[in-house]
Each structure stands twice: as structure tokens, then as C-alpha cells.
Amino acid sequence: MSDSPNENLLQSLDYSVVQQCMHCGMCLPTCPTYDATRRERNSPRGRIALMRSIADERLPVSREFAEEMYYCLGCLACQTACPAGVDYANLFETARAEVERQEVLATPVRRFFRWLTLDLLFTRPRLLRAVGRLLWVYQRSGLQWLARTYRLTRLLPRNLRALEPQAPQIRPPFSAARIGPVETPDKTRFRVGMLTGCMQDLLYADVNRATVDVLLRNGCEVVTPRNQACCGSLHAHNGELELARGLARRNLDSFDLDALDAVITNAGGCGSHLKQYGHLLAADPVYAKRAELWDHKVKDVHQWLVEIGFEPPLGSTSHEAVVVTYDESCHLCHGQRITSQPRQILAAIPSVQLVELPEADWCCGSAGIYSITQPEQAGQLLQRKLDHIGSTGAQVVATANTGCQLQLTNGLACRAELANVRVEHPISLLAAAYRDKG
């Protein structure tokens, strides 16, 4: 990629990437936004045509183009369907980066919130955890109840007022208090690194603990560095590629790759990005080779367990079978092409009756911060997903991504007939099955 400050980023891509789309239309039935509007511009094929027009200097980078790029979920279902192997993820992130470079959407408020989140909170894990603790105090002290009961949230700016009901429930203690720097099983077969994430750490540190427990049970010594950073997926997906590169370098510095058989991630969206550090740092003379090795060693936890031959839980007599359905994280399914392994793990749990979910690989509307930036479209996708969950009669929805867990939990709580359905990570269910038999 060229470093010329005057060349737009889509022009600096290898042109074969830009022109790879054959316009065959195989992606159209898989695209949630095209399905909703039936407009060509809202399809992967249409968006690629717009990108190519900009690369060819037939169109400028306009506000209209920018809004189209941010209307895309980035779910990558089109990439799975594409017979030509178009690298849509690369095109999509580059287009958004060019939008941000040219600042066609810039306003003082937007600049402030992007600085607060992408530049500040999600590059400083300690600060993010401190804010998480403050939010936990607000939630647990009764202040949140008072604010909602007496409608004090009306005093907030309109955008924040709309977001307040979506505020996630913080669940301390966080990963560092639950997981030791090094934990060793009785008999060690492998040595792995553990990625704890940023929002995963604040919201689902219990899933991180369950992941370590499962790895220990399967003969893995687990190393969990204390200085690891956010993976950078939020930054890359929102046009901040330089910030994403900086975070990638920090994570590469945090793990001794030569001493590890694998680096484990349990969040689908994070894992999809973590496996792209080689591409992200390809032009970095210091980190390029280490990034390639990193890509080879990063493994989704389901992928790793099936590769090493995980220990099936023994039969349980203490519980009746629980009806579980599995909802696929878009970036686990389409980004990492991991679909059978979570199902293999769930099917191996004696107390689980696995029922297939209709449209399991269709986006739930979370898509990083999409549910915040595009609430109407995200809400429609969520309702569609909830309808399918209701049709299964499931008591538990298993899903393997932080945003998906949060989106489904919030959605189920708003449906009276589904309010008792809980959302779990597949690895949490496996860990519980191991504990059930000691």
C-alpha cells in the first residue's frame, strides 16, 4: 500500500482486489441490508462498484458514499457466498478508512465521541476498566434505578438518552482477578496464551474463566499476560487503521510466541481481526514476520479444542436435558469459517439437546457498534432473530461473540414470551458440564 498523502486509500490497493468482483449477484441473497431495501447500492456488489468508481476517480468520496459504507454491517456473509473469493473485508475497511481520512462525516460531536472511545478508552485497558467500575457502581448502587424511575435520563443529550437503555451490565471481578498469570494442569500437553479482550473482560470475564478451565481440563498450560491490549477490531472496522496497527504491535509484544503452541480467543469478532495481523502489518519491517507467526498461532477456542481432541464430558444424572440452539457469530462463521466446531462441542455435552436455529448464520444486528449507529436496521434484524429463536423452543441460546451475547440478551429481555431464555457461550456450557462431574 502506498504511503502517499495525496493518493486515496482505495487507489493505493492492488487494483486486482478492486476489480475482482464479477457482479454475478451470488452475494445478494446473503446481504441483510439488500434484503431489507432491495436497492443495488445497499448490496455488496453495489458497494464494490462505488469503491471502484472512487479508485478510478469517476466519483469523489462524498457524504453519500460514506453513509453507504457505514450502512453496511460488515457481517462478511457476502464473502462466504462469493465464488470469485472477493476480499470484501479488506475493501470495506479500506473504504471506511478513506472516509475518515477525508473527514466527510466529521462534526465536532462525532470527533469527540470517536476520540473518547477509539482513541482514549479502547487504547487504555486500565482506564476502560476504571470506567467499567464506575458504571458498575452506578448500576448496583440504585442510581440507575432512580434515574430510570424518575426519568432523569431526560436531562441527557438526545443521543446519550437513546443509548442509556442499552448500557451493558458490568460484571466484576474482571479477568485479572479471576485468572492467574500462568495456570498449569495436572498433565501438560500444550502451552497456550489467553486473550481476555476489552468488552469481553468487562462484561463476560466469567466466560474467560470458563475458557481457562476448559483449556486446563484438556491439558493446556495457560499464560494470560497482564499487559495485553484491545485487539483493534473496533478501530479497523471504523476506519482507524493506524490505531489498529498500534494495538496489534502491543499485543505482539505481550506474548512470547515462540514459547506458545497457540494463542486462544473466545470472541468471534475479535478472532476474525486477530487473524489478520499479518495483513495489517505486512509493510512493517519490525513486526511483519512476527505478525505472520501470530496469524498462524491464533486459534478460536472451539477450533483449538477440536484440533487437539477435547475430552467429552461424562454423562450427567443431576439435570434433565436442556434445549439449546446455536446462533453463529458472523465473524466466527464468515470471517473465520468456523461453523462445525462449536456444534461438535455442544453436541458432546450430555445434558444438552441441540436444536438447529433457522438462519443461524444471519446477522443479529450487533455488528460491533452497528446497533448504536444504525438502531432501526439493527432492531429489525434482532426481531427477525428472536422470531427464529422462539420457533426452536430453546431454553438456552449459545453464541460465541461478545456483541452477539449482549444484543441477544437485551432483545430476549424485551420479549415477554422469551424472557426466560438465557444466552450462554458454548464454552461456558462445556465448563459447567465438566464441573458437574467434578
C-alpha positions as CSV (number, residue, x, y, z in Angstrom):
1,M,0.0,0.0,0.0
2,S,1.3,3.4,-0.9
3,D,2.2,6.0,1.8
4,S,1.4,9.0,-0.5
5,P,-0.7,11.5,1.5
6,N,-2.4,12.6,-1.7
7,E,-3.5,9.2,-3.0
8,N,-6.7,7.9,-1.7
9,L,-6.5,4.5,0.1
10,L,-8.8,2.7,-2.4
11,Q,-6.4,3.8,-5.2
12,S,-3.4,2.5,-3.3
13,L,-4.9,-1.0,-3.0
14,D,-3.7,-3.6,-5.5
15,Y,-6.1,-2.9,-8.4
16,S,-6.8,-6.7,-8.8
17,V,-8.6,-6.6,-5.4
18,V,-10.8,-3.7,-6.5
19,Q,-11.8,-5.3,-9.8
20,Q,-12.1,-8.9,-8.6
21,C,-16.0,-8.7,-8.2
22,M,-17.7,-10.4,-11.2
23,H,-21.1,-8.8,-10.5
24,C,-22.6,-12.3,-10.6
25,G,-25.1,-11.5,-7.8
26,M,-24.5,-14.5,-5.7
27,C,-23.9,-12.2,-2.7
28,L,-27.3,-10.5,-3.0
29,P,-29.5,-13.1,-1.1
30,T,-27.0,-13.2,1.8
31,C,-26.8,-9.5,2.4
32,P,-29.1,-8.3,5.3
33,T,-29.2,-4.6,4.0
34,Y,-30.0,-5.6,0.4
35,D,-32.7,-8.0,1.8
36,A,-34.2,-5.1,3.7
37,T,-34.2,-2.5,0.9
38,R,-33.7,-4.4,-2.4
39,R,-31.6,-1.4,-3.6
40,E,-28.4,-2.3,-5.6
41,R,-26.4,0.3,-3.8
42,N,-27.2,-1.4,-0.4
43,S,-25.6,-4.7,-1.7
44,P,-22.0,-5.8,-1.6
45,R,-21.9,-5.7,-5.4
46,G,-23.2,-2.2,-5.4
47,R,-20.8,-1.0,-2.7
48,I,-17.9,-2.5,-4.6
49,A,-19.0,-0.7,-7.7
50,L,-18.9,2.6,-5.7
51,M,-15.5,1.8,-4.4
52,R,-14.2,1.0,-7.8
53,S,-15.6,4.3,-9.2
54,I,-13.7,6.1,-6.5
55,A,-10.5,4.2,-7.2
56,D,-10.9,5.1,-10.9
57,E,-11.6,8.7,-9.9
58,R,-15.0,8.7,-11.5
59,L,-16.7,9.6,-8.2
60,P,-15.5,11.7,-5.2
61,V,-15.5,10.4,-1.6
62,S,-18.8,12.1,-0.7
63,R,-21.0,12.1,2.4
64,E,-23.4,9.8,0.5
65,F,-20.7,7.3,-0.2
66,A,-19.6,7.5,3.5
67,E,-23.1,6.8,4.8
68,E,-23.4,3.8,2.5
69,M,-20.2,2.4,3.8
70,Y,-21.4,2.7,7.4
71,Y,-24.9,1.3,6.5
72,C,-23.0,-2.0,5.7
73,L,-23.0,-4.4,8.7
74,G,-19.6,-5.8,7.7
75,C,-21.0,-9.3,8.5
76,L,-19.0,-10.8,5.6
77,A,-21.8,-13.2,4.6
78,C,-21.1,-12.0,1.1
79,Q,-17.5,-13.2,1.4
80,T,-18.7,-16.7,2.2
81,A,-21.1,-16.7,-0.8
82,C,-18.7,-15.1,-3.3
83,P,-17.5,-17.7,-6.0
84,A,-14.6,-15.3,-7.0
85,G,-13.2,-15.0,-3.5
86,V,-13.5,-11.2,-3.3
87,D,-11.7,-9.9,-0.2
88,Y,-14.6,-7.8,0.9
89,A,-13.3,-7.3,4.4
90,N,-10.2,-5.6,3.0
91,L,-12.2,-3.4,0.7
92,F,-14.7,-2.5,3.4
93,E,-12.1,-1.5,5.9
94,T,-10.1,0.5,3.4
95,A,-13.2,2.4,2.2
96,R,-14.1,3.4,5.7
97,A,-10.5,4.4,6.4
98,E,-10.7,6.7,3.3
99,V,-14.0,8.1,4.6
100,E,-12.3,9.0,7.8
101,R,-9.2,10.4,6.1
102,Q,-11.2,12.8,4.0
103,E,-13.5,13.6,7.1
104,V,-16.7,13.8,5.0
105,L,-18.7,12.8,8.1
106,A,-16.8,14.9,10.6
107,T,-18.7,17.1,13.1
108,P,-17.4,18.3,16.5
109,V,-19.7,15.8,18.3
110,R,-18.6,12.9,16.1
111,R,-15.0,13.8,16.5
112,F,-15.4,14.0,20.3
113,F,-17.0,10.6,20.7
114,R,-14.6,8.9,18.3
115,W,-11.7,10.4,20.3
116,L,-13.3,9.4,23.6
117,T,-13.9,5.8,22.6
118,L,-11.5,4.7,19.8
119,D,-8.5,7.0,20.7
120,L,-8.8,7.0,24.5
121,L,-10.9,4.3,26.2
122,F,-10.1,1.4,23.8
123,T,-6.4,2.0,23.7
124,R,-6.0,2.2,27.5
125,P,-7.2,-1.0,29.2
126,R,-6.7,0.3,32.7
127,L,-8.8,3.4,32.0
128,L,-11.5,1.3,30.4
129,R,-11.7,-1.0,33.4
130,A,-11.9,2.1,35.7
131,V,-14.8,3.5,33.7
132,G,-16.3,0.0,33.9
133,R,-16.1,0.0,37.7
134,L,-17.8,3.4,37.8
135,L,-20.6,2.2,35.6
136,W,-20.9,-0.9,37.9
137,V,-21.3,1.4,40.9
138,Y,-24.0,3.4,39.1
139,Q,-25.8,0.2,38.2
140,R,-25.5,-1.6,41.6
141,S,-25.9,1.4,43.9
142,G,-29.5,2.2,42.9
143,L,-28.6,5.3,40.9
144,Q,-29.5,3.7,37.7
145,W,-32.9,2.6,39.1
146,L,-33.5,6.2,40.4
147,A,-32.5,7.7,37.1
148,R,-34.9,5.5,35.1
149,T,-37.7,5.5,37.6
150,Y,-37.8,9.3,37.8
151,R,-36.9,9.8,34.2
152,L,-33.8,11.7,35.0
153,T,-32.3,10.4,31.8
154,R,-34.3,13.1,30.0
155,L,-31.6,15.5,31.1
156,L,-29.0,13.7,28.9
157,P,-28.3,14.8,25.3
158,R,-30.6,13.1,22.9
159,N,-28.1,10.6,21.5
160,L,-27.0,9.6,25.0
161,R,-30.6,9.3,26.1
162,A,-31.3,6.8,23.4
163,L,-28.2,4.8,24.3
164,E,-28.7,4.6,28.1
165,P,-31.2,1.7,28.0
166,Q,-28.6,-0.3,26.0
167,A,-25.9,0.2,28.7
168,P,-24.4,-3.3,29.3
169,Q,-24.3,-4.8,32.8
170,I,-20.8,-4.7,34.1
171,R,-19.7,-7.9,35.8
172,P,-16.7,-7.6,38.0
173,P,-14.3,-9.1,39.1
174,F,-12.5,-8.7,35.8
175,S,-10.3,-11.3,34.2
176,A,-7.1,-10.4,36.0
177,A,-8.8,-11.1,39.3
178,R,-10.2,-14.4,38.1
179,I,-7.3,-15.8,36.1
180,G,-3.6,-16.3,37.2
181,P,-0.7,-15.1,35.0
182,V,0.1,-18.8,34.5
183,E,-2.1,-21.8,35.3
184,T,-0.9,-25.3,34.9
185,P,-2.9,-28.6,34.6
186,D,-2.0,-31.9,36.2
187,K,-0.6,-33.1,32.9
188,T,0.6,-30.6,30.4
189,R,0.2,-31.4,26.7
190,F,0.3,-27.8,25.3
191,R,1.2,-24.3,26.3
192,V,-1.2,-21.6,25.1
193,G,-1.7,-17.8,25.5
194,M,-5.1,-16.5,26.6
195,L,-6.6,-13.3,25.1
196,T,-9.1,-11.7,27.5
197,G,-10.4,-8.8,25.3
198,C,-11.7,-5.4,26.3
199,M,-15.5,-5.5,26.4
200,Q,-15.3,-9.3,26.9
201,D,-13.3,-8.5,30.1
202,L,-15.8,-6.0,31.4
203,L,-19.0,-8.0,30.5
204,Y,-18.1,-11.6,30.4
205,A,-14.9,-12.2,32.5
206,D,-16.8,-15.4,33.7
207,V,-16.5,-16.7,30.1
208,N,-12.8,-16.0,30.1
209,R,-12.5,-18.0,33.4
210,A,-14.6,-20.8,31.9
211,T,-12.3,-20.8,28.8
212,V,-9.2,-21.2,31.0
213,D,-10.9,-24.0,33.0
214,V,-11.8,-25.9,29.8
215,L,-8.2,-25.5,28.5
216,L,-6.8,-26.8,31.7
217,R,-9.1,-29.8,31.6
218,N,-7.7,-30.6,28.2
219,G,-4.1,-30.5,29.2
220,C,-3.2,-26.9,28.3
221,E,-1.0,-24.7,30.4
222,V,-2.5,-21.2,30.1
223,V,-0.5,-18.0,30.0
224,T,-2.5,-14.8,30.4
225,P,-0.4,-11.6,30.0
226,R,-1.4,-8.7,32.2
227,N,-0.4,-6.0,29.6
228,Q,-2.4,-7.2,26.6
229,A,-4.4,-4.6,24.7
230,C,-7.7,-4.4,22.8
231,C,-7.4,-6.5,19.6
232,G,-8.1,-3.4,17.4
233,S,-11.1,-4.8,15.6
234,L,-13.3,-1.8,16.5
235,H,-10.7,0.5,15.2
236,A,-10.1,-1.3,11.9
237,H,-13.8,-1.7,11.2
238,N,-14.3,2.1,11.9
239,G,-11.6,3.4,9.6
240,E,-8.8,3.9,12.2
241,L,-6.2,1.6,10.7
242,E,-3.2,3.3,12.3
243,L,-4.7,2.8,15.7
244,A,-5.4,-0.8,14.9
245,R,-1.8,-1.3,13.8
246,G,-0.6,0.2,17.1
247,L,-2.7,-2.1,19.1
248,A,-1.6,-5.1,17.1
249,R,2.0,-4.2,17.9
250,R,1.2,-4.0,21.6
251,N,-0.3,-7.5,21.6
252,L,2.6,-8.9,19.6
253,D,4.9,-7.5,22.3
254,S,2.7,-9.0,25.1
255,F,3.0,-12.7,24.1
256,D,6.1,-14.9,23.7
257,L,5.0,-16.6,20.5
258,D,8.0,-18.9,20.4
259,A,7.0,-20.4,23.7
260,L,3.4,-21.0,22.8
261,D,1.6,-23.6,20.8
262,A,-1.4,-21.4,20.2
263,V,-2.9,-18.0,21.3
264,I,-6.6,-18.6,22.2
265,T,-9.5,-16.2,21.6
266,N,-13.1,-16.9,22.6
267,A,-14.8,-14.0,20.8
268,G,-15.7,-14.4,17.1
269,G,-15.4,-10.8,16.1
270,C,-12.0,-10.3,17.9
271,G,-10.7,-13.6,16.5
272,S,-11.5,-12.7,12.9
273,H,-9.5,-9.5,13.2
274,L,-6.7,-11.1,15.3
275,K,-6.0,-13.5,12.4
276,Q,-5.4,-10.5,10.1
277,Y,-2.3,-9.0,11.9
278,G,-0.1,-10.3,9.1
279,H,-2.0,-8.3,6.5
280,L,-2.3,-5.3,8.8
281,L,1.4,-5.2,9.5
282,A,2.7,-6.5,6.2
283,A,4.6,-3.3,5.5
284,D,6.1,-3.0,8.9
285,P,9.8,-4.1,8.8
286,V,10.0,-4.8,12.5
287,Y,6.7,-6.7,13.1
288,A,5.8,-8.2,9.7
289,K,7.4,-11.7,10.4
290,R,6.1,-11.9,13.9
291,A,2.6,-10.9,12.7
292,E,2.7,-13.8,10.2
293,L,3.6,-16.2,13.0
294,W,0.9,-14.7,15.2
295,D,-1.8,-15.3,12.5
296,H,-0.7,-19.0,12.3
297,K,-0.9,-19.4,16.1
298,V,-4.1,-17.5,16.9
299,K,-6.9,-20.1,17.3
300,D,-10.6,-19.7,18.2
301,V,-11.2,-21.8,21.3
302,H,-13.7,-24.1,19.6
303,Q,-11.3,-24.6,16.7
304,W,-8.4,-25.4,19.0
305,L,-10.3,-27.9,21.2
306,V,-11.5,-29.9,18.1
307,E,-7.9,-29.8,16.7
308,I,-6.4,-31.3,19.9
309,G,-9.3,-33.7,20.5
310,F,-11.1,-32.3,23.5
311,E,-12.3,-34.6,26.4
312,P,-16.1,-35.2,26.1
313,P,-17.9,-34.5,29.4
314,L,-19.2,-37.6,31.3
315,G,-22.9,-38.2,31.3
316,S,-24.9,-36.1,33.8
317,T,-27.6,-37.5,36.1
318,S,-28.2,-34.3,38.0
319,H,-30.0,-32.4,35.3
320,E,-32.6,-33.0,32.6
321,A,-31.5,-32.3,29.0
322,V,-31.6,-28.5,28.3
323,V,-32.8,-27.5,24.8
324,V,-30.0,-25.4,23.3
325,T,-29.9,-23.6,19.9
326,Y,-26.7,-22.2,18.4
327,D,-26.6,-18.7,16.9
328,E,-23.5,-18.2,14.7
329,S,-21.3,-15.1,15.2
330,C,-20.9,-13.6,11.8
331,H,-17.2,-13.2,12.1
332,L,-16.7,-16.7,13.5
333,C,-18.8,-18.1,10.7
334,H,-18.0,-15.9,7.7
335,G,-14.7,-14.3,8.9
336,Q,-13.0,-17.4,10.3
337,R,-15.1,-20.1,8.5
338,I,-15.7,-21.9,11.9
339,T,-19.1,-23.4,11.9
340,S,-19.0,-27.1,12.8
341,Q,-16.7,-27.0,15.8
342,P,-19.0,-25.1,18.2
343,R,-21.8,-27.5,17.2
344,Q,-19.4,-30.5,17.9
345,I,-18.7,-29.2,21.4
346,L,-22.4,-28.6,22.2
347,A,-23.4,-32.0,20.8
348,A,-20.8,-33.6,23.0
349,I,-22.4,-32.3,26.2
350,P,-24.8,-35.0,27.6
351,S,-27.2,-32.6,29.3
352,V,-27.7,-30.6,26.0
353,Q,-30.3,-31.3,23.4
354,L,-29.1,-29.3,20.4
355,V,-31.7,-27.9,18.1
356,E,-30.7,-26.1,14.9
357,L,-31.7,-22.4,14.6
358,P,-33.2,-21.2,11.3
359,E,-31.0,-18.7,9.7
360,A,-28.3,-19.3,12.3
361,D,-25.7,-17.6,10.1
362,W,-27.9,-14.4,9.6
363,C,-26.7,-11.3,11.5
364,C,-28.4,-10.4,14.7
365,G,-27.8,-6.7,14.2
366,S,-25.0,-6.2,16.7
367,A,-22.1,-5.9,14.3
368,G,-19.7,-4.1,16.5
369,I,-21.3,-0.7,17.2
370,Y,-23.9,-1.0,14.4
371,S,-26.7,-1.3,16.9
372,I,-25.7,2.2,18.1
373,T,-25.1,3.8,14.8
374,Q,-27.9,2.2,12.9
375,P,-30.5,1.3,15.6
376,E,-33.5,0.9,13.2
377,Q,-31.9,-1.6,10.9
378,A,-30.2,-3.4,13.8
379,G,-33.6,-3.6,15.6
380,Q,-35.2,-5.2,12.6
381,L,-32.5,-7.8,12.4
382,L,-32.8,-8.5,16.1
383,Q,-36.5,-9.1,15.9
384,R,-36.1,-11.5,13.0
385,K,-33.5,-13.4,15.0
386,L,-35.8,-13.5,18.1
387,D,-38.6,-14.9,16.0
388,H,-36.4,-17.8,14.9
389,I,-35.2,-18.4,18.5
390,G,-38.8,-18.6,19.6
391,S,-39.6,-21.2,16.9
392,T,-37.0,-23.6,18.3
393,G,-38.4,-23.8,21.8
394,A,-34.9,-23.4,23.2
395,Q,-34.2,-22.7,26.8
396,V,-30.7,-21.5,26.0
397,V,-29.2,-19.7,23.0
398,A,-25.5,-20.4,22.7
399,T,-23.3,-17.8,20.8
400,A,-19.6,-17.1,20.8
401,N,-19.2,-13.3,20.4
402,T,-19.4,-10.5,23.0
403,G,-21.6,-8.2,20.9
404,C,-23.9,-11.1,19.9
405,Q,-24.3,-12.2,23.6
406,L,-25.2,-8.6,24.6
407,Q,-27.6,-8.0,21.7
408,L,-29.5,-11.2,22.2
409,T,-29.6,-10.8,26.0
410,N,-31.1,-7.3,25.6
411,G,-33.6,-8.5,22.9
412,L,-34.8,-11.5,24.8
413,A,-35.4,-9.4,27.9
414,C,-37.9,-7.3,25.9
415,R,-39.9,-10.2,24.7
416,A,-42.2,-11.5,27.4
417,E,-42.6,-15.0,25.9
418,L,-38.8,-15.3,25.6
419,A,-37.7,-13.5,28.8
420,N,-36.7,-16.9,30.5
421,V,-34.4,-17.9,27.6
422,R,-30.8,-17.3,28.6
423,V,-27.8,-16.6,26.5
424,E,-24.6,-18.6,27.1
425,H,-21.2,-19.1,25.4
426,P,-20.7,-22.7,24.2
427,I,-17.5,-22.9,26.3
428,S,-19.4,-21.9,29.5
429,L,-21.8,-24.8,28.9
430,L,-18.8,-27.2,28.4
431,A,-17.1,-25.9,31.5
432,A,-20.4,-26.4,33.5
433,A,-20.6,-30.0,32.2
434,Y,-17.0,-30.6,33.3
435,R,-17.8,-29.2,36.8
436,D,-21.0,-31.2,37.1
437,K,-18.9,-34.4,37.3
438,G,-16.1,-32.9,39.3
